[in-house]
Each structure stands twice: as structure tokens, then as C-alpha cells.
Amino acid sequence: MCTFWVGDGDAKELVPAHKLVLMHASDVFEAMFRFDATKEQGENANCPSAVEVPDVEAAEFKVMLSFIYTDDLSEVNGENAMAVLYAAKKYNITGLVGPSLQIPISELHNVFFAYAYACLFELEDFSGQCLRYICQNAAKLFESDDFLQIDQKMLSGLLESDLLLFSDEFQIWKANGIECSSENRRSVLGPALFKIRFPNIHEEDFSKGVVPFGVLTMEEVYGIYQYNSHPYLYLRVPDELLYALKFPSHGRIFDWNTAKGNRRGTLALEIGKLSKFAGGKVGSHRFSKAVHINGVLWQIGAQIRQNSEGKANYLGFYLWYDASKEGEGHWRNEYSATFRIVWQKSKAANSTGTLSDRVINNTKNWLGFHLFITFAELMDPSKGFYNKEEDKVTLAIDVTVK
């Protein structure tokens, strides 16, 4: 026989078990109970000391023993699954790992702890399931007490995701609580503070619900106000602006059922080696990074086009979107979009094209201008669009979806 002191503090409990049974079930227990024959004959041979197990609760340890002795899984449930998983991984009880992971994510006592364990034990499929569940239910989960217990590393990772389903970035800010002092709140958030997309918070909410708490420095606040006033300057010469923008500004996907009002976002595409691209094959194209706006995935497309006479190469400038939504037959989204070439000189004329009050559905996935501007005009130094030294140009589209 052997005994274990399981748990910590007042919850500590003495749990007996059979060495041979445990050694047969796990190589970890086998190594634990391997002994030196000379020590067996020592003065403590008849009263061996109990094994200390402070990091597992007695109830979950007994669930593990029940499985080892009888293959019983009836006591594994959403309340204890992650603690049982921890014990199973610690003692390499492989047959208990799978059943611990088969509990539906929605039934787990704390999905944030589950995600942490999944990452700790490198369980990629399970961690992916947990992350998807957190993202899809972020609006509710971020208001729970469990959310307040996660560490800075997990918080930063979650806030980096574009898939958090929130109708408003302001919800993320409010989820951190407002009772802390500004110093404490900034300290608690740590690096995660710079994952919150403050530029996407409505200006009134930002002015009344963020600035007064003093968490952001004045330079950080000015940078956000400057971005909201002149977003295209950040696409052109961000390093030369008076105040740097220290927070991400690209959008997240939102909750289809809770978002209200207009949604807006800016897409940008920097075309490097423009001279090579302009002289390329007709039909060649470049695409920007995709951005979620109002539940739709949007992307800039640039293509080499020719007019009907075939005498000049034009820039085809397009707005691509993935309007598909599983389970929906036909749906509509009204939007307007302004197509821009971002100027490289402060006094340059701005070349724009506007598509207003358009309707998109899931039967078509692009709209734009086949012959937006000739490459000769685009690369004309007097126009101010082309950065000759770096051989690049920046395209942007400002989208508002109703």
C-alpha cells in the first residue's frame, strides 16, 4: 500500500492506493515507487512517508484512481474535467486524457482555464476549440468573473484575434472594470493594453468612457484623435506625424445579432516594386490583407488593365468581399466606398472614386473601377502619388456599411 497527501491547506486529504496497481497503470508511478533494496530494510520500512500532491484536489485525484481501478468515467464532468485532465497528464494516464477532452466546451466550468491547460499541454485541436468558443461568445464571457482571472499573456493573445465577436470595441474596454485606479488598470493590463483597438471606438465613447480614467497618456490620446481626424496620413508618412498611433486600428468581425448602426473601416494596399508591376502582364494582380467590417470580409484588389484600344496600361481598382454566410440563402448589405490613392506629397491632388449606396449580396463578390488611372499618370512625379525612391504607391478604400 501507499498513501498520498492530496490537496493543499485545509482541503488536504490522505488517500490510500495500491502500489502495484498504480505502477501497472503508469510509468510515472512506476518510477516514483522504484526503490533501493537496501533502503527497504531501513528503519522506516514499515512506515513509509506519504507522497505529497499539493497541485491536485482530492476529489479529482479520486476520480483518476477510480478510472485506474475500474475504468469508471462516470464522475468526469464539466466541473472537474480540466482538473482531471491535469492529473491524467501529470501521471501519464493516457486513457483518461481523451474522455476529459470530450466534455462539450459549453459545459466546462471555466473555458479560460481549459484554454490555458490546452496551451500548456500543447493540445492543438482542443485549444482551437476553446479559442473558437471564446471568440464566438466573447461579449458574454468578457463580462464574467472568470475573465478577470486570466493572465496578461492570455489576454494579449485574445485581444490580438480578429475573430472576437464584439459589436463595439468599447465593450472590450469596459470588460476590464472601471473601479481600478488608472495606474493599477494600466499595470493589470500590461502589454494587453496595446492590443485594444482604441481607434475603432466611437469618438464620443472614447472621449467620455476612456480618456477621463487617465489610463492612456496624453500622447497616446492625441495619437488616436489625430488618427481619427486624418487616417490617410498614417498610411502615407506615419513616422513623420506629431503623435504616433500606438494601437492597432484594423477592424474585428462583429456579432451578427447585436451590432447596430453603421460600421466603417479603412483598407490599405501598398504596392511595392510598382515599376515592375506596371510593366507586367495584363491581368496581373495584387491583394491587400483582408479586414472584417460588419461581418463581411473585405479586401482591396489591384489589377493591370488595358483600354479598348490596348494602347495604355491602367490600374484596375476593386473592392472584393466575401459576403457568404452559412445558413443564409440571400441577404443584403448597403454600403458606400471611397477609393483613394494615398498622396505622397502634402499638396498633391487626391485621385478618388466613390461608390455610394450600393447593395451587396452573396451572389457577387467585387465592385470597382476597371480603368481607375493610367500607370503613366500614377507614376507621374507631378501628381504626388508615386514614391519614386521606394518605388511604391499606396491604395486605400474607406468603407461604410449600413
C-alpha positions in Angstrom: 0.0 0.0 0.0 1.0 3.6 -0.3 -0.6 6.9 0.8 -0.9 10.3 -0.8 -1.4 13.7 0.9 -3.6 15.3 -1.8 -4.5 18.9 -1.9 -3.3 21.9 0.0 -4.2 23.8 3.2 -7.4 22.8 5.0 -8.5 20.7 2.0 -5.6 18.4 2.3 -6.7 14.7 2.5 -4.9 11.4 3.0 -5.7 9.0 0.1 -4.6 5.3 0.1 -3.8 3.2 -3.0 -2.1 0.1 -4.1 1.4 0.5 -5.4 1.3 -2.4 -7.9 -2.0 -1.2 -9.4 -0.6 2.3 -9.9 2.8 1.0 -11.3 0.9 -1.1 -13.8 -1.2 1.9 -14.9 1.6 4.5 -15.3 5.3 4.7 -16.0 5.3 7.8 -13.8 4.0 5.9 -10.8 6.5 3.1 -11.6 9.4 5.4 -11.5 8.0 7.0 -8.3 7.8 3.7 -6.4 11.0 2.1 -7.7 13.1 1.6 -4.6 16.6 0.6 -3.5 16.6 -2.8 -1.8 19.0 -1.6 0.9 16.6 1.2 1.9 13.7 -1.2 2.1 15.3 -2.8 5.1 15.9 0.5 6.9 14.2 1.7 10.0 11.3 3.3 8.0 10.5 0.2 6.0 7.1 -0.4 7.8 6.0 3.2 7.9 6.9 4.8 4.5 6.2 8.5 4.2 3.1 9.7 2.2 3.6 11.2 -1.2 2.7 14.9 -1.3 0.4 16.0 -4.1 -0.3 19.7 -3.5 -1.3 20.6 -7.0 -4.3 18.3 -7.4 -7.5 18.3 -5.3 -8.5 15.2 -3.5 -11.8 14.8 -5.4 -10.2 14.8 -8.8 -7.4 12.5 -7.6 -10.0 10.0 -6.6 -11.7 10.3 -10.0 -8.3 9.3 -11.5 -7.9 6.4 -9.1 -11.5 5.2 -9.9 -10.5 5.1 -13.6 -7.3 3.3 -12.9 -9.0 0.6 -10.8 -12.3 0.2 -12.7 -12.2 2.2 -16.0 -15.0 4.3 -14.5 -15.6 7.6 -16.3 -19.0 8.4 -14.8 -17.5 11.0 -12.5 -15.8 13.1 -15.2 -18.0 16.2 -15.9 -17.8 19.8 -16.9 -17.0 20.9 -13.3 -13.9 18.7 -12.9 -12.8 17.8 -16.5 -9.8 20.1 -16.6 -8.5 19.2 -13.1 -8.9 15.5 -14.1 -7.0 16.3 -17.3 -4.2 17.9 -15.4 -3.9 14.9 -13.1 -4.0 12.5 -16.1 -1.3 14.4 -17.9 0.8 14.7 -14.8 0.8 10.9 -14.1 0.6 9.9 -17.8 -2.8 8.1 -17.5 -3.3 8.2 -21.3 -6.7 6.5 -21.2 -8.1 9.3 -19.1 -6.9 12.2 -21.3 -9.3 11.6 -24.2 -12.5 11.4 -22.1 -11.5 14.6 -20.3 -11.4 16.4 -23.6 -14.7 15.1 -24.8 -16.8 17.2 -22.5 -18.6 19.9 -24.6 -16.8 23.2 -24.4 -20.0 24.9 -23.4 -20.3 22.6 -20.3 -16.8 23.3 -18.9 -16.6 25.1 -15.6 -14.1 27.7 -16.9 -13.3 27.8 -20.6 -10.4 30.2 -20.0 -8.7 27.7 -17.7 -9.5 25.0 -20.3 -7.7 27.1 -22.9 -4.7 27.6 -20.6 -4.4 23.9 -20.0 -4.8 23.1 -23.7 -1.9 25.5 -24.5 0.2 24.2 -21.6 -0.1 20.6 -22.8 0.1 21.5 -26.5 -3.3 20.1 -27.3 -3.8 21.9 -30.6 -7.3 20.6 -31.5 -8.7 21.2 -28.1 -7.0 24.7 -27.8 -8.5 25.6 -31.2 -12.0 24.5 -29.9 -11.6 26.6 -26.8 -10.4 29.6 -28.7 -13.3 29.5 -31.2 -15.8 29.2 -28.3 -14.2 32.2 -26.5 -14.2 34.3 -29.7 -17.8 33.4 -30.6 -19.1 34.1 -27.1 -16.7 37.0 -26.2 -19.4 39.5 -25.5 -20.7 37.3 -22.7 -17.5 35.7 -21.5 -15.6 39.0 -21.1 -18.2 40.1 -18.6 -17.8 37.0 -16.4 -15.7 36.7 -13.2 -13.6 34.0 -14.9 -12.4 36.6 -17.4 -11.0 38.7 -14.6 -8.7 35.8 -13.6 -6.8 35.3 -16.8 -3.2 36.4 -17.1 -1.7 39.1 -19.3 -0.3 36.7 -21.8 -3.7 35.1 -22.5 -5.4 38.5 -22.6 -2.9 39.8 -25.1 -3.4 36.7 -27.3 -7.2 37.0 -27.2 -7.1 40.7 -28.0 -4.9 40.1 -31.0 -7.5 38.0 -32.6 -9.6 39.5 -35.4 -12.4 36.9 -34.6 -13.5 38.2 -31.3 -17.3 38.7 -31.7 -18.0 42.2 -30.4 -20.4 44.8 -31.7 -18.1 47.5 -30.4 -14.5 47.7 -29.3 -15.7 49.8 -26.4 -17.2 46.6 -24.8 -13.6 45.2 -24.5 -12.5 48.3 -22.7 -15.5 48.2 -20.3 -14.9 44.5 -19.6 -11.7 45.3 -17.7 -13.7 47.1 -15.0 -13.7 50.8 -14.1 -13.2 50.6 -10.3 -9.4 50.4 -10.5 -7.1 53.4 -10.4 -5.5 54.4 -13.7 -2.1 53.2 -12.5 -3.5 49.8 -11.4 -5.5 49.4 -14.5 -2.6 50.1 -16.8 -0.4 47.7 -14.7 -3.0 45.0 -14.7 -3.4 45.2 -18.5 0.3 45.3 -19.2 1.1 44.7 -22.8 -2.5 43.8 -23.5 -3.4 47.5 -23.3 -1.7 47.9 -26.7 -3.9 45.2 -28.2 -7.1 47.1 -27.6 -8.1 48.8 -30.8 -8.9 52.3 -29.4 -9.1 53.9 -32.8 -12.2 51.8 -33.5 -14.1 53.1 -30.5 -16.7 55.7 -31.4 -15.3 59.1 -30.7 -17.9 60.0 -28.1 -17.4 56.8 -26.2 -13.7 57.3 -26.4 -13.9 60.9 -25.1 -16.3 60.1 -22.3 -15.6 56.5 -21.4 -11.9 56.1 -21.9 -10.0 59.4 -21.7 -11.4 60.5 -18.2 -9.9 57.4 -16.5 -6.4 58.6 -17.2 -5.1 55.2 -18.2 -3.7 56.5 -21.5 -1.0 59.1 -21.7 -1.9 62.4 -23.4 0.5 61.5 -26.2 -1.4 58.2 -26.8 -4.8 60.1 -26.6 -3.6 62.7 -29.1 -2.3 60.0 -31.4 -5.8 58.4 -31.5 -7.6 61.7 -32.1 -5.0 62.5 -34.8 -5.7 59.2 -36.5 -9.5 59.6 -36.4 -9.1 63.1 -38.0 -6.6 62.1 -40.7 -6.4 58.3 -41.1 -4.8 58.5 -44.5 -1.8 60.4 -43.2 -0.9 57.2 -41.2 -0.9 55.3 -44.5 1.5 57.8 -46.1 4.0 59.1 -43.6 3.3 57.6 -40.1 6.8 58.3 -38.8 6.6 62.0 -39.6 3.4 62.7 -37.7 3.4 64.7 -34.5 1.9 61.9 -32.5 2.4 58.2 -33.1 -0.5 55.8 -33.2 0.4 53.1 -30.7 -2.7 51.0 -31.0 -4.0 48.7 -33.8 -6.7 50.1 -36.0 -7.9 47.3 -38.2 -11.4 46.0 -37.5 -12.7 42.8 -36.0 -15.5 40.6 -37.1 -18.6 41.5 -35.1 -21.6 39.8 -33.6 -24.3 39.4 -36.3 -27.1 39.6 -33.8 -26.1 42.6 -31.7 -24.3 45.1 -33.9 -26.3 48.2 -34.7 -25.8 51.3 -36.8 -23.2 52.0 -39.5 -19.9 50.2 -39.5 -16.8 51.7 -41.1 -13.3 50.7 -41.8 -10.3 51.6 -43.9 -8.4 49.1 -46.1 -5.0 49.8 -47.5 -2.7 48.1 -50.1 0.9 49.2 -50.6 2.1 48.1 -54.0 5.9 47.8 -53.9 8.1 47.5 -56.9 5.4 49.4 -58.8 7.5 50.0 -61.9 7.9 46.2 -62.3 4.2 45.6 -61.6 3.1 48.3 -64.1 5.1 46.7 -66.9 3.8 43.2 -66.1 1.3 41.0 -67.9 -2.3 42.3 -68.3 -4.4 40.7 -65.6 -1.7 40.5 -63.0 -3.0 41.5 -59.6 -2.2 42.3 -56.0 -4.4 41.9 -52.9 -4.4 43.6 -49.5 -4.8 42.0 -46.2 -8.5 41.2 -45.5 -10.4 43.2 -43.0 -13.8 42.4 -41.3 -16.4 45.1 -41.5 -20.0 44.5 -40.4 -19.5 40.7 -40.6 -18.1 40.8 -44.1 -14.5 40.1 -45.1 -13.3 43.0 -47.3 -10.1 43.2 -49.4 -8.5 45.6 -51.9 -7.7 44.2 -55.3 -5.4 45.9 -57.9 -5.0 44.7 -61.4 -3.3 45.6 -64.6 -5.9 46.5 -67.2 -5.9 47.9 -70.8 -8.4 50.2 -72.5 -10.4 49.0 -75.6 -7.6 50.2 -77.9 -5.0 48.3 -76.0 -2.6 51.2 -76.1 -2.2 52.0 -72.4 -1.9 50.1 -69.1 -4.4 51.1 -66.5 -4.8 50.4 -62.8 -7.9 48.4 -62.1 -9.0 49.2 -58.6 -11.5 46.9 -56.9 -13.2 46.2 -53.6 -13.5 42.4 -53.0 -15.7 40.9 -50.3 -16.8 37.6 -49.0 -20.5 38.0 -48.3 -21.2 34.4 -47.8 -22.9 33.4 -44.5 -23.6 29.8 -43.7 -27.3 29.0 -43.4 -28.4 32.2 -45.2 -29.9 32.0 -48.7 -29.9 35.7 -49.7 -29.2 38.7 -47.6 -28.4 42.3 -48.3 -26.0 44.9 -47.0 -26.0 48.6 -48.1 -22.6 50.3 -48.2 -20.7 53.2 -49.6 -17.0 53.1 -50.5 -14.4 55.8 -51.4 -11.5 54.6 -53.5 -8.3 56.6 -52.9 -4.7 56.8 -54.0 -2.8 58.0 -51.0 -0.7 61.0 -51.8 3.0 61.1 -51.1 3.2 64.9 -51.2 1.2 67.0 -48.9 -0.1 69.3 -51.7 -0.8 66.6 -54.2 -4.2 66.4 -55.8 -6.2 63.5 -54.5 -7.5 61.0 -57.0 -10.7 59.4 -55.7 -13.6 57.4 -56.9 -16.8 56.9 -54.9 -19.4 54.2 -55.0 -22.4 55.3 -52.9 -25.4 53.4 -51.5 -24.5 50.1 -53.2 -26.1 46.8 -52.3 -24.1 43.6 -51.9 -25.4 40.1 -51.6 -23.9 36.6 -51.7 -24.2 36.3 -55.5 -21.4 38.8 -56.4 -18.1 39.4 -54.7 -16.5 42.5 -56.2 -17.1 46.0 -57.4 -14.8 48.8 -58.5 -13.2 50.6 -61.4 -11.6 48.8 -64.4 -9.8 51.9 -65.6 -9.1 53.9 -62.5 -6.0 55.7 -63.7 -3.2 55.0 -66.2 0.1 53.8 -64.7 1.7 56.7 -66.6 -0.4 59.2 -64.6 0.0 57.2 -61.4 3.8 57.3 -61.7 4.0 61.0 -62.9 6.1 62.8 -60.2 3.9 65.9 -60.5 0.9 64.0 -59.4 2.4 63.2 -56.0 1.1 59.7 -55.7 4.3 57.8 -56.5 7.2 57.3 -54.1 10.0 57.0 -56.7 12.7 56.3 -54.1 10.9 53.3 -52.7 9.1 52.5 -56.0 5.7 52.2 -54.3 2.2 53.6 -54.2 -0.5 53.1 -51.6 -4.2 52.5 -52.3 -6.9 52.9 -49.8 -10.7 52.3 -49.6 -12.9 53.8 -46.9 -15.9 51.6 -46.4 -19.1 52.4 -44.5 -21.7 49.6 -44.2 -25.2 50.3 -43.0 
